[in-house]
Amino acid sequence: MLATAPNQLWSWDITKLLGPANVFSRYVTGWMIAYRESAELAIQFIEEAIGKHQVLAG
């Protein structure tokens, strides 16, 4: 994946990300603390982050 501008690539991980060559920026688009990982929590998290940053579909 190659990002050439903001909002083209989002990454998600529960661990530290590698160096800046791996993502466009270090800006935190959203965060969530949960006792477990699940598809339902992932959907909730992504929908909230997309809504907060007004990302267009596609």
KASULRA-V849984 format. One line per field, one symbol per residue. phi: phi as a letter, one per 30 degrees, with the letter a starting at -180 (. if undefined). psi: psi as a letter, one per 40 degrees, with the letter a starting at -180 (. if undefined). burial: I if it has 9 or more other C-alpha atoms within 8 Angstrom, else O. Layout:
phi = ???
psi = ???
burial = ???
This chain:
phi = .bccaeidbcbbacbdddedddbdacdddlaacbdacadddddeddddddddchddej
psi = ihheiiedhiihieiiiaieedidiehhdiihhieiiiddddddddddddddefhii.
burial = OOIOOOOOIOOOOOOOOOOOOOIIOOOOOOOOOOOOOOOOOIOOIOOIIIOOOOOOOO
